[in-house]
Amino acid sequence: MVTFTSVQPLWTKLRLKKKVRIVSAHPSVPVVLAGPITGRDGIYVGGHWESKSIVKFDRHALKEIWRVTAPFESAWPRAMWSEDMVLVQATRPGGYGLSMLDGGTGRFLWGPEGPLTSSAVWRGCLLDRYEGGINLIDPVSGVVKEAIPVPRGSAYMTLQRGSRLICHIQETTTYFGFDLASGEVLWERDLVADIAKHVKLNERFLVLEHATSPDLFLVTPRGPTTLALSVVDGSIVWQAPVMLNDYRPAAHEGRLYGAGSSHGSDGWEHFIALDEKDGRIIYDIPYEEQLRPCYYAKNTTIEQGKLALGFESGHLVVFDLATGLLVWSQDLKKSIWGTAEADGRLLATAADGNLLVFEDRQ
């Protein structure tokens, strides 16, 4: 069933009114809808927690191509592995895992096996932690092609930058850098103690995020503060007096973008851009009046100089990247869990089980 509801402004063309097309993905089961994941010819969505179904829509016509029920407790699409293979997050008794789905047929190729939860890739393989190190998993068969011992075998892999991993030694505040190619530990530091010298920390764990630079990774402790650390030796490269919070910042063309807060702010959320090289604040703009009820930002989508951001509060917001100013916003009255772009249209997944498609209609 497809219905249409009028909304205001745009995604790609500022002078056109917008309509949101509601494509029913899970019509009978109100679920948190994960995705959308966009592939060469399809758009993949799935129920988060309550549903085992994954649905593929035609990328252009938005007609359902297939619907598959996962042989796991739950499953939802996580990323495109290749043009025709979809990496799927799944739950099974005892925890999470990854599986691989053939995008053409909807057939599960393997999984979820073992503790495989990372979508990190090296030498064409998925990386998976095991008790003694890192396994390289063949994406087609799901079998282990190679095992790389890690001196701190119980460490948890948190980030990957090329052949380098940032790992956390469990039950401690110690992190270390490990090079997959050489098999060597590059550095080892108590990052919590290091960061506590610069900012007050209320927790013993760190949230590590990717940057566009292969030599940096980000830490966003509650502060508000954002820090960039060196992949090479774990040292602090820069610190900015803002926190890009709620969800991972968007890294794009040497800048970091996201919802956040800053020192001395009045508590309203802000839209913030940082220079990734030195942490310089490009802009820090408080939300306009209609956005103040927003909370819990989710993933971002960047297209044609604009950034779309969905919120668990039900708001869908588009900012201009050059200025940081609000382009348009819509309170959809239901939690938004993901956004993506396909053929110039903005897609959003909602907690009521629908895929929302914003498209120009003259």
C-alpha positions as CSV (number, residue, x, y, z in Angstrom):
1,M,0.0,0.0,0.0
2,V,1.4,3.4,-1.0
3,T,0.0,6.7,0.3
4,F,1.1,10.3,-0.2
5,T,1.3,13.1,2.4
6,S,2.2,16.7,1.5
7,V,5.1,18.2,3.3
8,Q,7.1,21.4,2.8
9,P,10.4,22.1,1.0
10,L,13.1,20.1,-0.6
11,W,15.9,17.7,-0.8
12,T,17.5,18.6,-4.1
13,K,15.6,21.6,-5.5
14,L,14.9,24.5,-3.3
15,R,12.0,26.0,-5.2
16,L,9.9,22.9,-5.4
17,K,7.4,21.7,-2.8
18,K,8.0,18.2,-1.5
19,K,5.9,15.2,-1.1
20,V,6.8,12.3,1.1
21,R,6.0,8.9,-0.4
22,I,5.3,6.2,2.2
23,V,6.3,2.8,1.1
24,S,5.0,0.1,3.4
25,A,7.8,-2.3,4.3
26,H,6.3,-4.1,7.3
27,P,2.5,-3.3,7.1
28,S,1.3,-5.7,9.8
29,V,4.1,-5.4,12.3
30,P,5.1,-2.1,13.9
31,V,8.8,-2.4,14.1
32,V,11.9,-0.2,14.2
33,L,12.9,-0.3,10.6
34,A,16.7,-0.5,10.0
35,G,18.5,0.7,6.9
36,P,17.9,1.9,4.3
37,I,21.0,0.4,2.6
38,T,21.3,1.4,-1.1
39,G,22.8,-0.8,-3.7
40,R,23.3,-0.7,-7.4
41,D,19.7,-1.7,-8.2
42,G,18.0,-2.1,-4.9
43,I,17.2,-0.5,-1.5
44,Y,17.3,-2.9,1.4
45,V,15.4,-2.4,4.7
46,G,14.7,-4.7,7.7
47,G,13.0,-4.9,11.0
48,H,15.2,-4.2,14.0
49,W,14.6,-6.6,17.0
50,E,11.0,-7.7,16.5
51,S,11.2,-8.8,12.9
52,K,13.2,-11.4,11.0
53,S,12.3,-10.0,7.5
54,I,14.5,-8.2,5.1
55,V,12.9,-6.5,2.1
56,K,14.5,-5.4,-1.2
57,F,12.8,-2.6,-3.2
58,D,13.7,-1.6,-6.8
59,R,15.9,1.4,-6.5
60,H,14.0,3.3,-9.2
61,A,10.4,2.2,-9.1
62,L,10.3,1.4,-5.4
63,K,8.4,-1.8,-6.0
64,E,9.1,-4.7,-3.7
65,I,11.4,-7.3,-5.4
66,W,11.7,-9.9,-2.7
67,R,11.1,-10.4,1.0
68,V,13.0,-13.0,3.0
69,T,12.7,-14.3,6.5
70,A,16.0,-14.8,8.2
71,P,16.7,-18.1,10.0
72,F,17.9,-16.2,13.0
73,E,16.3,-14.5,16.0
74,S,16.4,-11.2,14.1
75,A,18.2,-9.6,11.2
76,W,18.6,-6.3,9.5
77,P,20.8,-5.0,6.7
78,R,24.0,-3.2,7.8
79,A,26.0,-2.4,4.7
80,M,26.6,-3.3,1.1
81,W,29.6,-5.6,0.8
82,S,29.7,-5.4,-3.0
83,E,27.2,-4.5,-5.7
84,D,25.3,-7.7,-5.1
85,M,26.1,-8.8,-1.6
86,V,24.6,-7.3,1.6
87,L,26.2,-7.6,5.0
88,V,23.5,-8.4,7.6
89,Q,23.5,-7.8,11.3
90,A,21.8,-10.7,13.1
91,T,21.1,-11.9,16.6
92,R,21.3,-15.5,17.7
93,P,21.3,-17.2,21.1
94,G,24.1,-15.7,23.1
95,G,24.8,-12.6,21.2
96,Y,25.2,-10.8,17.9
97,G,26.8,-11.8,14.6
98,L,27.1,-11.0,10.9
99,S,25.7,-12.8,8.0
100,M,26.0,-12.4,4.2
101,L,23.0,-12.1,1.9
102,D,22.9,-12.5,-1.9
103,G,21.2,-9.3,-3.0
104,G,20.0,-10.8,-6.3
105,T,18.2,-13.8,-4.9
106,G,17.6,-13.0,-1.2
107,R,19.5,-16.2,-0.2
108,F,21.6,-16.2,3.0
109,L,25.1,-17.4,2.1
110,W,26.3,-18.0,5.6
111,G,26.2,-16.9,9.3
112,P,25.9,-15.7,11.8
113,E,29.1,-17.5,13.0
114,G,31.2,-17.0,16.1
115,P,31.7,-13.5,17.6
116,L,31.7,-11.8,14.2
117,T,30.3,-8.3,14.8
118,S,32.7,-6.0,13.1
119,S,32.3,-4.9,9.4
120,A,36.1,-4.1,9.2
121,V,37.7,-5.2,6.0
122,W,41.3,-6.0,5.0
123,R,42.7,-7.8,2.0
124,G,39.1,-8.5,0.8
125,C,38.1,-10.3,4.0
126,L,36.0,-9.5,7.0
127,L,37.9,-9.2,10.3
128,D,36.8,-11.2,13.3
129,R,38.2,-11.4,16.8
130,Y,38.9,-14.7,18.4
131,E,40.6,-15.5,21.7
132,G,44.1,-15.5,20.3
133,G,43.9,-12.8,17.7
134,I,42.1,-11.8,14.4
135,N,40.6,-14.1,11.8
136,L,40.3,-13.1,8.2
137,I,36.8,-14.4,7.0
138,D,36.1,-15.1,3.3
139,P,33.0,-13.0,2.5
140,V,31.4,-15.5,0.1
141,S,31.8,-18.7,2.1
142,G,32.2,-17.4,5.7
143,V,35.2,-19.7,6.4
144,V,38.4,-18.6,8.0
145,K,41.1,-17.9,5.4
146,E,43.9,-16.8,7.8
147,A,44.4,-16.3,11.5
148,I,46.7,-13.5,12.7
149,P,47.9,-13.9,16.3
150,V,47.6,-10.7,18.5
151,P,49.8,-10.6,21.6
152,R,46.9,-9.3,23.7
153,G,44.6,-12.1,22.6
154,S,41.7,-11.1,24.7
155,A,41.6,-7.5,23.3
156,Y,38.5,-6.2,21.6
157,M,39.0,-4.6,18.2
158,T,37.4,-1.2,18.2
159,L,38.6,0.6,15.1
160,Q,40.4,-0.1,11.9
161,R,42.5,2.3,9.8
162,G,43.9,0.4,6.8
163,S,46.1,-2.4,8.2
164,R,46.1,-0.8,11.6
165,L,43.7,-1.7,14.4
166,I,42.9,0.1,17.6
167,C,42.2,-2.5,20.3
168,H,41.0,-2.3,23.8
169,I,42.2,-4.7,26.5
170,Q,39.1,-5.9,28.3
171,E,38.4,-5.0,31.9
172,T,41.1,-2.2,31.7
173,T,41.4,1.3,30.4
174,T,44.4,0.4,28.2
175,Y,44.3,0.6,24.4
176,F,46.9,-0.4,21.8
177,G,47.6,-0.1,18.1
178,F,48.3,-3.2,16.1
179,D,49.5,-3.6,12.6
180,L,47.9,-6.5,10.7
181,A,50.6,-6.6,8.0
182,S,53.6,-6.8,10.4
183,G,51.9,-8.5,13.3
184,E,53.4,-5.9,15.6
185,V,52.0,-3.9,18.5
186,L,52.7,-0.2,17.5
187,W,51.8,1.4,20.8
188,E,50.1,0.8,24.1
189,R,48.6,3.5,26.4
190,D,46.1,4.1,29.1
191,L,44.0,6.4,27.0
192,V,41.5,7.1,29.7
193,A,44.3,8.4,32.0
194,D,45.8,10.4,29.1
195,I,42.5,12.1,28.2
196,A,41.6,12.7,31.9
197,K,44.6,15.1,32.0
198,H,42.8,17.3,29.5
199,V,39.1,16.9,30.3
200,K,37.0,15.6,33.2
201,L,35.8,12.0,32.5
202,N,32.8,10.5,34.2
203,E,33.2,7.1,32.7
204,R,35.9,4.5,32.3
205,F,35.1,3.7,28.6
206,L,35.7,5.7,25.5
207,V,33.6,6.0,22.3
208,L,36.0,5.8,19.4
209,E,34.9,7.0,16.0
210,H,36.4,7.1,12.5
211,A,37.7,10.2,10.7
212,T,38.4,10.7,7.0
213,S,42.1,10.9,7.7
214,P,43.8,7.5,7.8
215,D,46.1,8.8,10.6
216,L,43.4,10.0,13.1
217,F,40.6,8.6,15.2
218,L,38.1,10.5,17.3
219,V,37.1,10.3,20.9
220,T,34.0,12.0,22.2
221,P,33.9,11.9,26.0
222,R,31.1,13.7,27.7
223,G,32.4,17.2,28.3
224,P,31.6,18.7,25.9
225,T,34.8,17.9,24.2
226,T,36.0,16.2,21.0
227,L,39.5,14.9,20.7
228,A,41.5,13.5,17.7
229,L,44.2,10.9,18.5
230,S,47.0,9.6,16.4
231,V,46.7,6.1,14.9
232,V,50.5,6.0,14.8
233,D,51.2,6.4,18.6
234,G,47.9,7.1,20.4
235,S,48.8,10.6,21.3
236,I,46.3,13.5,21.4
237,V,46.6,15.6,18.2
238,W,44.0,18.2,19.0
239,Q,41.1,19.0,21.3
240,A,37.9,21.0,20.4
241,P,35.6,22.5,23.0
242,V,32.5,21.0,21.5
243,M,30.9,17.5,21.6
244,L,29.6,15.9,18.5
245,N,27.1,13.7,20.3
246,D,24.3,11.2,20.1
247,Y,25.6,9.5,17.0
248,R,28.9,9.3,15.1
249,P,29.9,12.5,13.3
250,A,29.9,12.7,9.6
251,A,33.4,12.9,8.1
252,H,33.4,14.6,4.7
253,E,36.1,16.3,2.7
254,G,38.3,17.1,5.7
255,R,35.5,18.3,7.9
256,L,33.5,16.7,10.7
257,Y,29.8,17.5,11.0
258,G,27.2,16.6,13.5
259,A,24.6,17.5,16.2
260,G,26.3,18.6,19.4
261,S,26.8,21.0,22.2
262,S,29.5,23.4,23.2
263,H,31.1,25.0,26.3
264,G,28.9,27.9,27.5
265,S,25.9,26.9,25.5
266,D,22.4,27.3,26.9
267,G,21.7,23.6,26.5
268,W,20.1,23.8,23.1
269,E,21.4,21.5,20.5
270,H,23.8,22.9,17.9
271,F,24.8,22.0,14.3
272,I,28.7,22.0,14.3
273,A,31.5,21.6,11.8
274,L,35.1,21.1,12.7
275,D,38.3,21.2,10.6
276,E,39.6,17.6,10.9
277,K,43.3,18.6,10.7
278,D,43.4,20.9,13.7
279,G,40.0,20.8,15.4
280,R,39.2,24.4,14.5
281,I,35.5,25.2,14.8
282,I,34.2,26.1,11.3
283,Y,30.8,27.0,12.7
284,D,28.7,26.2,15.8
285,I,25.1,27.2,15.2
286,P,22.2,26.8,17.7
287,Y,19.1,25.0,16.3
288,E,16.2,27.2,15.3
289,E,13.1,27.3,17.4
290,Q,11.4,24.4,15.7
291,L,14.3,22.0,16.3
292,R,14.7,22.4,20.0
293,P,12.5,19.4,20.8
294,C,15.0,17.2,18.8
295,Y,16.8,14.4,20.6
296,Y,19.0,11.4,19.8
297,A,20.5,12.1,16.4
298,K,20.9,9.0,14.2
299,N,23.0,8.5,11.1
300,T,23.6,11.2,8.5
301,T,23.4,11.3,4.7
302,I,25.4,13.8,2.6
303,E,24.4,14.7,-0.9
304,Q,24.8,17.8,-3.2
305,G,26.2,20.0,-0.4
306,K,23.5,19.1,2.1
307,L,23.4,16.9,5.2
308,A,20.2,15.0,6.2
309,L,19.9,14.0,9.8
310,G,17.1,11.9,11.4
311,F,16.3,12.0,15.1
312,E,14.6,9.5,17.4
313,S,12.3,12.3,18.4
314,G,10.7,12.1,14.9
315,H,12.4,15.1,13.3
316,L,14.0,14.9,9.9
317,V,16.4,17.8,9.2
318,V,18.5,19.0,6.3
319,F,21.4,21.5,6.8
320,D,23.5,23.3,4.3
321,L,27.1,22.2,4.7
322,A,28.7,25.4,3.5
323,T,26.9,27.6,6.0
324,G,25.5,25.3,8.7
325,L,22.1,26.8,8.3
326,L,18.8,24.9,8.3
327,V,17.4,24.2,4.9
328,W,14.3,22.5,5.9
329,S,12.8,20.3,8.7
330,Q,9.8,18.1,9.2
331,D,8.4,16.6,12.4
332,L,7.2,13.2,11.2
333,K,5.8,12.2,14.7
334,K,7.6,8.9,14.6
335,S,11.2,8.0,15.3
336,I,13.6,8.1,12.3
337,W,16.3,5.4,12.5
338,G,18.2,5.8,9.2
339,T,18.6,7.9,6.1
340,A,20.1,7.4,2.7
341,E,20.1,8.8,-0.9
342,A,19.0,7.1,-4.1
343,D,18.6,8.7,-7.5
344,G,18.4,12.2,-5.9
345,R,15.7,11.2,-3.4
346,L,16.1,11.3,0.3
347,L,15.1,8.0,2.0
348,A,14.3,7.6,5.7
349,T,13.3,4.6,7.8
350,A,10.7,5.0,10.5
351,A,9.8,3.2,13.7
352,D,6.3,2.4,12.4
353,G,7.8,0.0,9.8
354,N,7.6,2.4,6.8
355,L,10.2,3.6,4.3
356,L,9.7,7.3,3.6
357,V,10.8,8.7,0.3
358,F,11.1,12.4,-0.3
359,E,11.0,13.3,-4.0
360,D,10.5,16.3,-6.1
361,R,7.0,16.6,-7.7
362,Q,6.2,19.7,-9.7
